[in-house]
Amino acid sequence: MKRRDFLEAIGGGVTAAALIGSGTLENVQAAAKRTAHLSPQEAAMDESLWSEVQNAFSINRSILNLDNGNVCPSPRNVTEAMMRYTWELQDAPGLMLWDNLEPLLLTARTGLAKLFGCDVEEIALVRNATEALDAILLGIALRPGDDILMTTHDYGAMHTAVDQRVRRDGITVKKITNVPMPPKSMSELVDMYERSITPKTRLILVTNPVNYTGQLFPVKQICEMAHRKGIEVVVDGAQSFAMVDYKQADLGCDYFGTSLHKWLCAPIGTGMIYIRKDKIDKVYPLFPVFDFRQEAFKTNITKFQDFGTYSVAMALAVSEALAFHNGIGSKRKEERLRYLTRYWAGRIEKLPNVRFLTSFAPEMSCGIATFEIVGIDSGALSRYMRSHMTAVQSMSNPRAPEIKGIRVTPNVYTTLDELDYFCGVIEKVAKQGLPKST
C-alpha cells in the first residue's frame, strides 16, 4: 500500500493540524477544562477533547502506530523541552550539567512522587524499567537457598536478572507455569501465588500488567497476602504507570520499577524506581556510589541515580510529560485507553476465528489486548500489517508457549478512523487469509 492511499483511508479522523502539528499543551488543558463536568467515562468518548490531545503530538500520520506498549512517542512540549535542555548543556557543559541542570532533577522526582502518591525521598530517576527492577532483583540482600517467586509470563529481562542471581549467589527461583489466560477472577491469581509460596520464599515479583497479554493483577491483595507471611513484593509497573490511575497505597508493594517512556510519554531513556523508605538501605545500587558520607548515603534513594556522566536533558523533560499527563487527568486517560481498546476489540471479537488472550473486564485490562487469528501465524500477520503502514507487536514467549498472538496498544493520539482502518484489514485477513507471498 502506498502512503498516499493509506492517508486517504484514514483521513476522515486526521485533521490538517494533526498532520502538521499545531496543537499545544495549553489547548489540551483548555479542552480538559471545557469538559470538566463530564465523568471520566463520558470524557473518554468526547472527541472534541481527544482531537486536541491528538494534535499535541508531532507524529508521522503516514504510519499507524498501534505498538505503544513498546515505546510511546512524546507530545511536542516534551520533545521541545528536551531539545532546549540539550542546547543549554552545550554552554560550558561541566558547569551547566552539575551546577545548573542536575539539581533540577528534584522537580521531576517531586512530580513523580505526587503522581505515585509517595515521599520524594522514595523516588529516583533511572533510564528504564529494566534498570530499576535489576537494581532491586540484583541488589536486595538474599542468602543461598532463599527463593524468589515469579511466573513464566513475567518480562524476559526479569528472568535474565534472577537467573544471573541464581548462578552468582546460589538463590533459587520458582516460576509459576500455567498462568490462567484470562483468569476467571482476580482471586484466582492471588491463590496462584499463595499456593506456590515455600518456607524459603523471600521475594515475589508481580508484573502489572503482563507485557504479553495486558492482564492486570490484584497487586494489593497479593501484597497483603505476602506481607502476612513476611514476604516482600516488587512490582514491574512498566505497562501500567500513567496508563492506569493508581497510587502506591493502592498497590501496597515494597519495591516498584517502571519506564517513563511508555505511557507517561516521557523521552526515551527515562524510568523510575520506588523503594519504601525503610527498605532503601537493604538494596545495593547497580553502580557503586562515590560519597564521603557512605553510612548516610545508604538510605538515600538518589544512590540509584549515580551511574556516571550522562545528558540530563531527557530526565528534565519528564516534568513536561507530567504536565501533559496531568493536563488530561489520570482517570480520563485510563478510561480513554480502555475505550479505544474496547472499540477495536469489540469489532473483531465477533469474527468466528479470532481468539483473545485478554479479558475485557475493567479490573483485568485497560489499553493492552492480544488476540490470535486461529490458523494464521502471528509473525506473518505482523509483517503483513507493516505492509499496510501499521505497527503492531507479534507476541511469543519461549517460557510460555501458550502465548501467541498480536498485541495491539493504541494511545491517546490514536483516532477512531485509524482503528476502523486497522479493523478493516484484520477482518479481511480473518475471512480470506494472508496472501501467499506474505
C-alpha positions as CSV (number, residue, x, y, z in Angstrom):
1,M,0.0,0.0,0.0
2,K,1.2,3.5,-0.9
3,R,1.3,6.0,1.9
4,R,-1.0,8.3,-0.1
5,D,-3.6,5.6,-0.2
6,F,-3.2,4.9,3.5
7,L,-3.7,8.6,4.4
8,E,-6.8,8.7,2.3
9,A,-8.1,5.6,4.0
10,I,-7.8,7.1,7.5
11,G,-8.1,10.8,6.5
12,G,-11.6,11.3,8.0
13,G,-10.2,11.4,11.5
14,V,-6.9,13.1,10.9
15,T,-7.1,16.9,10.6
16,A,-4.6,19.1,8.9
17,A,-3.5,20.3,12.4
18,A,-2.6,16.7,13.3
19,L,-0.6,16.3,10.2
20,I,1.5,19.5,10.6
21,G,1.4,19.6,14.4
22,S,-0.2,22.8,15.7
23,G,-1.6,21.6,19.0
24,T,-0.2,22.9,22.3
25,L,-0.3,21.9,25.9
26,E,-2.4,25.0,26.6
27,N,-5.1,23.7,24.1
28,V,-5.2,20.3,25.8
29,Q,-5.6,22.0,29.2
30,A,-8.3,24.2,27.9
31,A,-10.2,21.3,26.3
32,A,-9.9,19.4,29.6
33,K,-11.4,22.4,31.4
34,R,-14.3,22.7,28.9
35,T,-15.2,19.1,29.6
36,A,-14.6,19.1,33.3
37,H,-18.3,18.4,34.0
38,L,-18.1,15.0,32.3
39,S,-17.4,11.8,34.1
40,P,-14.1,10.1,33.1
41,Q,-16.2,7.5,31.1
42,E,-18.1,10.3,29.3
43,A,-14.9,12.3,28.7
44,A,-13.4,9.2,27.1
45,M,-15.9,9.4,24.3
46,D,-15.8,13.2,23.8
47,E,-13.9,13.5,20.5
48,S,-13.5,17.3,20.9
49,L,-11.2,16.7,23.8
50,W,-9.2,14.0,22.2
51,S,-8.7,15.9,19.0
52,E,-6.8,18.5,20.9
53,V,-4.7,15.7,22.5
54,Q,-4.1,14.1,19.1
55,N,-2.9,17.5,17.7
56,A,-0.4,17.9,20.5
57,F,1.7,15.1,19.1
58,S,4.0,15.9,16.1
59,I,3.9,12.3,14.9
60,N,4.0,10.9,11.3
61,R,0.4,10.1,10.5
62,S,1.5,8.1,7.5
63,I,2.2,5.3,10.0
64,L,-0.5,3.9,12.2
65,N,1.4,3.1,15.5
66,L,-0.5,0.5,17.5
67,D,2.6,-0.6,19.3
68,N,2.7,1.9,22.1
69,G,3.3,-0.9,24.6
70,N,6.8,-0.9,23.2
71,V,7.8,2.8,23.4
72,C,5.5,5.8,23.2
73,P,6.2,9.0,21.3
74,S,6.3,12.2,23.3
75,P,3.9,15.2,22.8
76,R,5.5,18.2,21.3
77,N,6.0,20.1,24.6
78,V,8.2,17.2,25.9
79,T,10.4,17.0,22.8
80,E,10.8,20.8,22.7
81,A,11.9,20.8,26.4
82,M,14.4,18.0,25.8
83,M,15.9,19.9,22.9
84,R,16.0,23.1,24.9
85,Y,17.9,21.4,27.8
86,T,20.2,19.8,25.2
87,W,21.2,23.1,23.8
88,E,21.7,24.6,27.3
89,L,24.1,21.8,28.0
90,Q,26.4,23.0,25.2
91,D,27.3,26.2,27.2
92,A,30.2,25.1,29.4
93,P,28.9,21.5,29.8
94,G,30.6,20.8,33.0
95,L,29.2,23.8,34.7
96,M,25.7,23.5,33.2
97,L,25.4,19.8,33.9
98,W,26.4,19.6,37.5
99,D,25.8,23.1,38.9
100,N,22.8,24.3,36.9
101,L,20.7,21.4,35.5
102,E,21.4,18.3,37.5
103,P,19.9,19.9,40.7
104,L,16.6,20.5,38.8
105,L,16.0,16.7,38.7
106,L,14.4,17.2,42.1
107,T,11.5,18.9,40.3
108,A,10.8,15.8,38.2
109,R,11.2,13.5,41.2
110,T,8.8,15.6,43.1
111,G,6.2,15.4,40.3
112,L,6.6,11.7,40.0
113,A,6.2,11.3,43.8
114,K,3.0,13.2,43.7
115,L,1.6,11.2,40.8
116,F,2.6,7.9,42.6
117,G,1.5,9.1,46.0
118,C,4.7,8.6,47.9
119,D,7.5,10.6,49.5
120,V,10.0,12.2,47.1
121,E,12.8,10.5,49.1
122,E,11.4,7.2,47.9
123,I,11.7,8.0,44.2
124,A,14.8,8.1,41.9
125,L,15.2,8.6,38.2
126,V,16.7,5.9,36.2
127,R,16.8,5.0,32.5
128,N,14.1,2.4,32.1
129,A,12.1,-0.3,34.0
130,T,14.8,-2.9,33.4
131,E,17.4,-0.8,35.2
132,A,15.0,-0.1,38.0
133,L,14.0,-3.7,38.5
134,D,17.5,-5.1,38.0
135,A,18.7,-2.8,40.8
136,I,16.1,-4.4,43.1
137,L,16.4,-8.0,42.0
138,L,20.2,-8.0,41.9
139,G,20.7,-5.6,44.8
140,I,18.4,-6.8,47.5
141,A,20.0,-8.9,50.3
142,L,19.4,-12.6,49.8
143,R,21.2,-15.7,51.0
144,P,21.9,-19.0,49.3
145,G,18.7,-21.1,49.3
146,D,16.4,-18.0,49.5
147,D,13.6,-18.2,47.0
148,I,12.2,-15.6,44.5
149,L,8.7,-16.4,43.2
150,M,7.6,-15.2,39.8
151,T,5.7,-16.5,36.7
152,T,6.6,-17.6,33.2
153,H,4.5,-14.6,32.0
154,D,6.9,-12.1,33.5
155,Y,9.1,-9.9,31.2
156,G,12.1,-11.6,29.7
157,A,14.7,-9.3,31.2
158,M,13.4,-10.1,34.7
159,H,14.0,-13.8,34.1
160,T,17.5,-12.9,32.9
161,A,18.2,-11.0,36.1
162,V,17.0,-13.7,38.5
163,D,18.7,-16.4,36.5
164,Q,22.0,-14.5,36.9
165,R,21.4,-14.2,40.6
166,V,20.9,-18.0,40.8
167,R,24.3,-18.5,39.1
168,R,26.0,-15.8,41.2
169,D,24.6,-16.2,44.7
170,G,23.0,-19.7,44.8
171,I,19.5,-18.5,45.4
172,T,16.5,-20.4,44.0
173,V,13.7,-19.2,41.8
174,K,10.3,-20.8,41.5
175,K,8.5,-19.9,38.2
176,I,4.7,-20.4,38.1
177,T,3.6,-22.1,34.9
178,N,0.1,-22.5,33.5
179,V,-1.0,-18.9,34.4
180,P,-4.7,-18.6,33.5
181,M,-5.2,-16.6,30.4
182,P,-7.5,-14.9,31.1
183,P,-8.4,-15.9,34.7
184,K,-12.0,-16.4,35.8
185,S,-11.5,-14.0,38.6
186,M,-8.8,-11.9,40.3
187,S,-8.9,-14.2,43.4
188,E,-7.7,-17.0,41.1
189,L,-4.4,-15.0,40.6
190,V,-4.0,-14.4,44.3
191,D,-4.5,-18.1,45.0
192,M,-2.0,-19.0,42.3
193,Y,0.8,-17.1,44.1
194,E,-0.2,-18.3,47.6
195,R,-0.2,-22.0,46.5
196,S,3.4,-21.5,45.2
197,I,4.9,-20.0,48.3
198,T,7.5,-22.1,50.1
199,P,9.1,-21.6,53.6
200,K,12.1,-20.2,51.7
201,T,10.2,-17.6,49.7
202,R,11.6,-14.1,50.4
203,L,10.5,-12.0,47.5
204,I,7.6,-12.1,45.0
205,L,7.7,-10.4,41.6
206,V,4.4,-9.3,40.2
207,T,4.1,-7.9,36.7
208,N,1.2,-5.5,36.4
209,P,0.0,-5.8,33.7
210,V,1.6,-8.6,31.8
211,N,3.5,-7.4,28.8
212,Y,2.3,-10.2,26.6
213,T,-1.5,-10.1,27.3
214,G,-2.3,-6.9,29.2
215,Q,-3.6,-8.9,32.2
216,L,-3.8,-6.7,35.3
217,F,-3.1,-8.3,38.6
218,P,-4.7,-7.8,42.1
219,V,-1.5,-6.3,43.4
220,K,-2.9,-5.0,46.7
221,Q,-4.4,-8.4,47.6
222,I,-1.1,-10.2,46.6
223,C,0.9,-7.8,48.7
224,E,-1.3,-8.2,51.8
225,M,-1.2,-12.0,51.5
226,A,2.6,-11.9,51.1
227,H,3.2,-9.5,54.0
228,R,1.2,-11.7,56.3
229,K,3.8,-14.3,55.6
230,G,6.7,-12.0,56.0
231,I,7.5,-11.8,52.2
232,E,8.3,-8.7,50.3
233,V,6.9,-7.8,46.9
234,V,8.4,-6.0,43.9
235,V,6.1,-4.8,41.1
236,D,7.0,-4.4,37.5
237,G,4.8,-1.5,36.6
238,A,6.3,-0.8,33.2
239,Q,3.0,-1.2,31.4
240,S,0.6,0.4,33.9
241,F,2.3,3.5,35.3
242,A,0.5,6.6,33.8
243,M,-1.9,4.2,32.0
244,V,-4.0,3.0,35.0
245,D,-4.9,5.6,37.7
246,Y,-3.4,4.3,40.9
247,K,-1.2,5.3,43.9
248,Q,1.4,3.4,45.8
249,A,-1.2,2.8,48.6
250,D,-3.4,1.1,46.1
251,L,-0.6,-1.4,45.4
252,G,1.0,-1.8,48.8
253,C,4.2,-3.0,47.3
254,D,7.7,-2.7,48.8
255,Y,9.5,-2.0,45.6
256,F,8.4,-0.7,42.1
257,G,10.0,0.0,38.8
258,T,8.7,1.5,35.6
259,S,9.7,3.1,32.3
260,L,8.5,6.7,31.8
261,H,8.9,6.5,28.0
262,K,5.9,4.2,27.8
263,W,2.5,5.6,29.0
264,L,3.8,8.8,30.6
265,C,5.2,9.6,27.1
266,A,8.5,11.0,28.5
267,P,11.7,10.9,26.4
268,I,13.1,7.6,25.5
269,G,15.6,6.5,28.1
270,T,13.8,7.6,31.3
271,G,12.5,5.4,34.1
272,M,11.6,5.5,37.8
273,I,12.5,3.3,40.8
274,Y,10.5,3.4,44.0
275,I,11.7,1.8,47.3
276,R,9.9,2.1,50.5
277,K,11.9,4.4,52.7
278,D,12.6,1.9,55.4
279,K,14.0,-0.6,52.8
280,I,16.4,1.7,50.8
281,D,19.4,0.6,52.8
282,K,18.7,-3.0,52.1
283,V,19.3,-2.6,48.3
284,Y,22.8,-2.1,46.8
285,P,22.8,0.1,43.7
286,L,23.9,-1.4,40.4
287,F,26.7,1.1,40.2
288,P,29.0,1.7,43.2
289,V,28.4,5.2,44.6
290,F,31.2,7.6,45.5
291,D,30.2,9.6,48.5
292,F,32.2,10.7,51.6
293,R,29.2,10.0,53.8
294,Q,28.8,6.4,53.0
295,E,26.7,5.5,56.0
296,A,24.2,8.3,55.4
297,F,24.1,7.6,51.7
298,K,22.9,4.0,52.3
299,T,19.4,5.3,53.0
300,N,19.5,8.0,50.2
301,I,17.3,6.9,47.2
302,T,19.4,9.1,44.8
303,K,22.2,6.5,45.1
304,F,20.3,4.8,42.2
305,Q,20.7,7.9,40.0
306,D,24.5,7.8,40.2
307,F,25.6,6.0,37.1
308,G,28.3,8.4,35.8
309,T,28.1,11.2,33.3
310,Y,25.0,11.4,31.1
311,S,22.8,14.0,29.5
312,V,20.1,15.1,31.9
313,A,18.1,16.7,29.1
314,M,15.8,13.6,28.8
315,A,15.2,13.3,32.6
316,L,14.5,17.0,33.0
317,A,11.8,16.8,30.3
318,V,9.9,14.3,32.5
319,S,8.4,17.3,34.2
320,E,6.9,18.4,30.8
321,A,5.5,14.8,30.4
322,L,3.9,15.1,33.8
323,A,2.3,18.4,32.9
324,F,0.8,16.9,29.8
325,H,-0.4,13.8,31.7
326,N,-1.9,15.9,34.5
327,G,-3.5,18.2,32.0
328,I,-5.6,15.3,30.6
329,G,-6.1,13.7,34.0
330,S,-5.1,10.2,35.1
331,K,-8.5,8.7,35.3
332,R,-9.7,10.3,32.0
333,K,-6.6,8.9,30.3
334,E,-7.2,5.4,31.7
335,E,-10.8,5.5,30.5
336,R,-9.8,6.7,27.1
337,L,-7.3,3.9,26.6
338,R,-9.9,1.4,27.8
339,Y,-12.5,2.9,25.4
340,L,-10.1,2.7,22.4
341,T,-9.3,-0.9,23.2
342,R,-12.9,-1.9,23.5
343,Y,-13.6,0.0,20.3
344,W,-11.4,-2.1,18.1
345,A,-11.6,-5.3,20.1
346,G,-15.4,-5.2,20.1
347,R,-15.4,-5.2,16.4
348,I,-13.0,-8.0,15.6
349,E,-14.0,-10.3,18.5
350,K,-17.2,-11.0,16.5
351,L,-15.2,-12.9,14.0
352,P,-15.5,-16.6,14.4
353,N,-11.8,-17.5,14.2
354,V,-10.5,-14.8,16.5
355,R,-9.3,-15.8,20.0
356,F,-8.5,-13.2,22.7
357,L,-5.8,-13.8,25.3
358,T,-7.1,-10.8,27.2
359,S,-10.2,-10.3,29.4
360,F,-12.2,-7.1,28.9
361,A,-13.5,-6.9,32.5
362,P,-12.5,-3.4,33.6
363,E,-10.4,-4.6,36.5
364,M,-8.5,-7.0,34.3
365,S,-7.3,-4.9,31.5
366,C,-7.0,-1.4,30.1
367,G,-5.2,-0.3,27.0
368,I,-3.4,-3.5,26.0
369,A,-5.1,-6.5,24.3
370,T,-3.7,-9.5,22.5
371,F,-5.6,-11.7,20.0
372,E,-4.9,-14.6,17.6
373,I,-6.5,-15.4,14.3
374,V,-6.5,-19.2,14.6
375,G,-4.6,-20.8,11.8
376,I,-2.6,-17.7,10.9
377,D,1.0,-17.2,12.0
378,S,1.2,-14.1,14.2
379,G,4.6,-13.1,13.0
380,A,3.5,-13.2,9.4
381,L,0.4,-11.2,10.3
382,S,2.6,-8.6,12.0
383,R,4.7,-8.3,8.9
384,Y,1.6,-8.1,6.7
385,M,0.3,-5.2,8.8
386,R,3.5,-3.3,8.3
387,S,2.9,-3.6,4.6
388,H,-0.3,-1.7,5.4
389,M,1.6,1.0,7.3
390,T,0.5,-0.4,10.7
391,A,2.8,-1.2,13.6
392,V,1.6,-4.0,15.9
393,Q,3.6,-6.4,18.0
394,S,3.8,-10.2,17.5
395,M,3.8,-11.9,20.9
396,S,5.5,-15.1,21.7
397,N,7.2,-16.4,24.9
398,P,9.5,-19.4,24.9
399,R,8.8,-19.9,28.6
400,A,5.1,-19.9,28.0
401,P,4.3,-21.4,24.6
402,E,0.6,-20.8,25.1
403,I,1.2,-17.2,24.4
404,K,0.9,-16.4,20.7
405,G,-0.9,-13.6,19.1
406,I,-0.8,-9.9,18.1
407,R,-0.6,-7.3,20.8
408,V,-2.5,-4.0,20.0
409,T,-1.8,-0.9,22.0
410,P,-3.3,2.4,20.9
411,N,-2.5,5.6,22.6
412,V,-4.3,8.9,23.4
413,Y,-3.3,10.3,20.0
414,T,-4.9,7.4,18.1
415,T,-8.0,8.3,16.2
416,L,-11.2,6.2,15.7
417,D,-10.7,6.3,12.0
418,E,-7.3,4.7,12.4
419,L,-8.8,1.9,14.4
420,D,-11.5,1.4,11.8
421,Y,-8.8,1.1,9.2
422,F,-7.0,-1.5,11.3
423,C,-10.1,-3.5,11.9
424,G,-10.9,-3.5,8.2
425,V,-7.6,-5.1,7.4
426,I,-7.9,-7.7,10.1
427,E,-11.5,-8.6,9.0
428,K,-10.2,-9.2,5.5
429,V,-7.4,-11.4,6.7
430,A,-9.7,-13.3,9.0
431,K,-12.1,-14.0,6.1
432,Q,-9.6,-14.5,3.3
433,G,-6.3,-15.4,5.0
434,L,-2.9,-13.9,4.2
435,P,-1.6,-13.6,0.7
436,K,0.7,-16.5,-0.2
437,S,3.6,-14.1,-0.7
438,T,3.5,-12.9,2.9
